[in-house]
């Protein structure tokens, strides 16, 4: 069990400590589940009433809630950020690998930095460069001439094709595929002719990629993911997509080829994007949106029909199918009214 004093935790969080500095903390949890040795957090004042019954040893909260807290406080302006930092400080997640397993297959000319660990049955191909502190989980494949930056971690069974570049401090969850062929074909009288995908994938620093997400290599130029991007599970990013700094993408999102997404965009789950267009900086797309046109102004965008009881939805769907006919009839009525005037 990991332990840290409240004083040490306050320093990690940049919080003001009100309580016993030597109190040991073992884990972070919610207010209602916390017990002795736990630190809890309160992010919304409407739950302040839960403080009086908490059994936590300390609570991360705002100044406005501190007077109602019967235990030690870690006071800061953003308790949710405090929760994230406390979770990092008390993280007990094991490393994907601890050393170079005897069953790993590493090419003689692969370059391994200090402290590299490679799990069982992983394959590192010719010309690959694994910088200082890279960790490769069991069953991973790292293709020819791929470069992984310092302290980047791959969980089990990640596949990274040839010629991929990934920056420092990245995290890739199990089953992700990076550098697979983009969907490029020509049609010759009904026969599909494959277009070799000759570009690569360039991924920046501090990028996180979720389980079973696929990022295709470029057709000629590279697919690009900027620094500080977070991508959830089971996303599809097609060839030559370009994603800007600090963008976050929730699970199940699909992006078609040559899409350009700006900085600091927030993309809800199961959204679908057309290719060969641009989304500007600072756009929020709500879940299950269908984005078929460029977006040139920051803001919140939505599409789709929200959930309804089935009987109401069937009526809505029937009316939607009649929109074209209703439009024609309305146009005819307007024409008649205008003629009468």
C-alpha positions in Angstrom: 0.0 0.0 0.0 1.3 3.4 -1.0 1.3 6.1 1.7 2.0 9.8 1.7 1.7 12.5 4.4 -0.9 15.2 4.2 2.0 17.7 4.1 3.5 15.9 1.1 0.1 15.7 -0.6 -0.5 19.4 -0.1 2.8 20.2 -1.8 1.9 17.9 -4.7 -1.5 19.7 -5.1 -0.3 23.2 -4.4 -3.1 23.3 -1.8 -3.3 25.0 1.6 -3.3 22.4 4.4 -5.5 22.8 7.4 -4.9 19.8 9.6 -2.2 17.5 10.9 0.8 17.5 8.5 2.0 14.0 9.6 -1.4 12.3 8.9 -0.8 9.4 6.5 -3.0 9.1 3.4 -3.3 5.8 1.5 -5.8 6.4 -1.2 -8.2 8.9 -2.8 -11.9 8.1 -2.9 -15.4 9.7 -2.8 -16.9 11.5 0.3 -19.5 8.8 1.0 -17.1 5.8 0.6 -14.0 7.3 2.4 -12.6 5.9 5.6 -9.6 6.6 7.8 -6.5 7.1 5.8 -8.4 8.2 2.7 -8.5 11.6 1.1 -11.9 12.6 -0.5 -12.8 15.6 -2.7 -15.8 18.0 -3.0 -16.1 19.7 -6.4 -19.7 21.0 -6.2 -21.0 23.0 -3.2 -24.5 21.4 -3.5 -23.0 18.2 -2.0 -21.6 20.1 1.0 -24.1 18.3 3.2 -22.1 15.1 2.8 -19.1 16.6 4.7 -20.7 16.2 8.1 -20.8 12.4 7.8 -17.6 11.8 6.0 -15.1 9.4 7.6 -12.2 10.6 5.4 -9.0 11.8 7.0 -9.0 14.8 4.7 -11.0 16.5 2.0 -9.9 18.5 -1.1 -12.3 21.4 -1.4 -12.8 25.1 -2.1 -12.4 27.8 0.5 -16.2 28.3 0.5 -16.8 24.8 1.7 -14.0 24.6 4.2 -15.9 25.9 7.3 -18.4 22.9 6.9 -15.6 20.3 6.9 -15.1 18.4 10.2 -11.8 16.9 9.2 -8.5 18.1 7.7 -8.8 20.2 4.5 -6.7 20.7 1.4 -8.0 24.0 0.2 -7.6 24.9 -3.5 -9.5 26.8 -6.2 -10.0 23.7 -8.4 -10.7 20.6 -6.3 -11.2 18.4 -9.4 -7.7 19.2 -10.5 -6.7 18.3 -6.9 -8.4 15.0 -7.2 -6.5 14.3 -10.4 -3.2 15.2 -8.8 -3.9 13.2 -5.7 -4.8 10.2 -7.8 -1.5 10.5 -9.6 0.4 10.8 -6.3 -1.3 7.7 -4.9 -1.4 5.7 -8.2 -0.8 2.0 -7.7 -1.1 1.0 -11.4 1.6 -1.5 -12.2 4.0 -0.8 -15.1 3.3 -2.6 -18.4 6.8 -4.3 -18.0 9.7 -4.1 -15.6 12.7 -5.3 -17.6 13.5 -7.0 -21.0 11.7 -10.3 -21.0 13.7 -13.3 -22.4 10.9 -14.0 -24.9 11.0 -10.5 -26.4 12.4 -10.3 -29.9 14.5 -7.2 -30.4 16.3 -6.5 -33.7 20.1 -6.3 -33.4 20.1 -2.7 -34.7 17.2 -1.4 -32.6 18.3 1.4 -30.3 17.3 1.1 -26.7 17.7 4.0 -24.2 18.5 3.7 -20.5 15.8 2.0 -18.5 13.8 0.6 -21.4 11.5 -2.3 -20.4 10.0 -4.8 -22.9 7.4 -7.4 -22.0 6.9 -11.0 -22.9 6.6 -11.9 -26.6 6.9 -8.3 -27.8 8.6 -7.6 -31.1 10.9 -4.6 -31.8 11.9 -4.5 -35.5 15.0 -3.2 -37.3 15.8 0.5 -37.0 13.3 1.2 -34.1 14.4 3.7 -31.5 13.1 3.4 -28.0 14.3 6.4 -26.0 15.0 6.6 -22.2 12.4 4.9 -20.0 10.1 3.6 -22.7 8.0 0.7 -21.5 6.6 -1.8 -24.0 3.9 -4.2 -22.7 3.6 -7.9 -23.5 2.7 -8.9 -27.0 3.3 -5.4 -28.6 4.7 -4.9 -32.1 6.9 -1.9 -32.9 7.6 -1.7 -36.6 10.7 -0.8 -38.6 12.2 2.7 -38.1 9.6 3.7 -35.6 10.6 6.1 -32.8 9.1 6.3 -29.4 10.0 9.3 -27.2 11.2 9.1 -23.6 8.9 7.6 -21.0 6.3 6.6 -23.5 4.3 3.5 -22.4 2.4 0.9 -24.4 0.1 -1.5 -22.7 -0.3 -5.1 -23.9 -0.9 -5.9 -27.5 -0.4 -2.5 -29.0 0.6 -2.5 -32.7 2.7 0.3 -34.1 3.5 0.0 -37.8 6.7 1.1 -39.5 7.8 4.7 -39.7 5.7 6.1 -36.8 7.1 8.9 -34.6 5.7 9.3 -31.1 6.9 12.0 -28.7 7.6 11.9 -25.0 5.4 10.8 -22.1 2.7 9.3 -24.3 0.4 6.5 -23.1 -1.2 3.9 -25.4 -3.8 1.5 -24.1 -4.2 -2.1 -25.1 -5.3 -3.1 -28.6 -4.6 0.3 -30.2 -3.2 0.2 -33.8 -1.1 3.1 -35.0 0.1 3.4 -38.6 -2.2 1.0 -40.3 -3.1 1.6 -43.9 -5.5 4.4 -44.7 -8.6 3.5 -46.8 -7.1 4.4 -50.2 -8.3 2.7 -53.4 -8.9 3.5 -57.1 -11.7 1.8 -59.0 -11.0 0.3 -62.4 -14.2 -0.9 -64.0 -15.5 -2.3 -60.8 -12.2 -3.7 -59.5 -10.6 -2.0 -56.5 -6.9 -1.1 -57.0 -5.1 -0.5 -53.7 -3.1 2.8 -53.3 -0.1 2.1 -51.1 -0.1 4.3 -48.1 3.3 5.9 -48.1 3.0 8.5 -45.4 3.6 8.0 -41.7 2.0 9.0 -38.4 3.6 11.8 -36.3 2.3 12.0 -32.7 3.4 14.7 -30.3 4.2 14.8 -26.6 1.9 13.8 -23.7 -0.7 12.2 -26.0 -3.0 9.5 -24.7 -4.6 7.0 -27.0 -7.4 4.7 -25.8 -7.9 0.9 -26.1 -8.7 -0.4 -29.6 -8.4 3.0 -31.3 -6.9 3.1 -34.8 -4.9 5.9 -36.3 -4.1 5.3 -40.0 -0.9 6.4 -41.7 -1.0 9.1 -44.4 -1.4 8.4 -48.1 1.5 10.5 -49.0 2.0 13.1 -46.2 1.7 12.2 -42.5 -1.3 11.8 -40.2 -0.6 14.3 -37.3 -1.6 14.4 -33.7 -0.3 17.4 -31.8 0.9 17.6 -28.2 -1.5 17.2 -25.2 -4.2 15.5 -27.2 -6.4 12.8 -25.5 -8.2 10.2 -27.5 -10.7 7.7 -25.9 -11.3 4.1 -26.7 -12.5 2.7 -30.1 -12.0 5.8 -32.1 -11.1 5.8 -35.9 -8.8 8.4 -37.2 -8.3 8.1 -41.0 -5.3 8.9 -43.2 -3.9 12.5 -43.2 -6.1 13.7 -40.3 -4.5 16.6 -38.4 -5.6 17.2 -34.8 -4.5 20.3 -33.0 -3.0 21.0 -29.5 -5.1 20.1 -26.5 -8.1 18.6 -28.3 -10.0 15.8 -26.5 -12.0 13.1 -28.2 -14.5 10.8 -26.5 -15.1 7.1 -27.4 -16.4 5.8 -30.7 -15.6 9.0 -32.7 -14.9 8.5 -36.4 -12.9 10.9 -38.5 -12.7 10.6 -42.3 -9.5 11.3 -44.2 -7.8 14.7 -44.5 -9.9 16.3 -41.8 -8.2 19.2 -39.9 -9.3 19.8 -36.3 -8.1 22.9 -34.4 -6.7 23.4 -31.0 -8.7 22.9 -27.7 -11.7 21.2 -29.4 -13.9 18.9 -27.3 -15.5 16.1 -29.2 -18.4 14.1 -27.7 -18.6 10.3 -28.1 -19.8 8.5 -31.2 -19.5 11.7 -33.3 -18.8 11.3 -37.1 -16.8 13.8 -39.2 -16.7 14.1 -42.9 -13.2 14.4 -44.5 -11.4 17.1 -46.5 -12.6 20.0 -44.3 -11.5 22.1 -41.3 -12.8 22.5 -37.8 -11.5 25.8 -36.2 -10.0 26.1 -32.7 -12.3 26.0 -29.6 -15.2 24.0 -31.0 -17.3 21.7 -28.8 -19.2 18.9 -30.5 -21.8 17.2 -28.4 -22.2 13.4 -28.5 -23.4 11.5 -31.6 -23.1 14.6 -33.8 -22.8 14.2 -37.5 -20.4 16.9 -38.8 -20.6 17.2 -42.5 -19.5 20.8 -43.1 -16.6 22.9 -42.0 -16.9 24.9 -38.8 -15.4 28.3 -38.8 -16.6 29.9 -35.5 -15.9 28.6 -32.0 -18.9 27.4 -30.0 -21.0 24.4 -29.1 -22.5 22.4 -32.0 -25.0 19.5 -31.9 -27.1 17.4 -34.3 -29.4 14.4 -34.1 -32.7 13.7 -32.4 -32.6 13.2 -28.6 -34.1 10.1 -27.1 -37.9 9.9 -27.0 -40.4 7.3 -25.9 -40.8 5.0 -28.9 -44.3 6.0 -29.7 -43.3 9.7 -29.9 -40.2 8.9 -31.9 -42.1 7.0 -34.5 -44.4 10.1 -35.0 -41.3 12.3 -35.3 -39.6 10.0 -37.8 -42.8 9.9 -39.9 -43.0 13.7 -39.9 -39.3 14.0 -40.9 -39.9 11.8 -43.9 -42.6 14.2 -45.0 -40.6 17.4 -44.7 -39.9 17.6 -48.5 -43.5 17.3 -49.3 -44.5 19.8 -46.6 -41.9 22.2 -47.9 -43.3 22.0 -51.5 -46.9 22.6 -50.2 -45.8 25.5 -48.1 -44.0 27.1 -51.1 -47.2 26.7 -53.2 -49.3 28.4 -50.5 -46.8 31.3 -50.2 -46.9 31.7 -54.0 -50.7 31.9 -53.9 -50.7 34.4 -51.1 -48.1 36.5 -52.9 -50.2 36.4 -56.1 -53.3 37.5 -54.2 -51.5 40.5 -52.9 
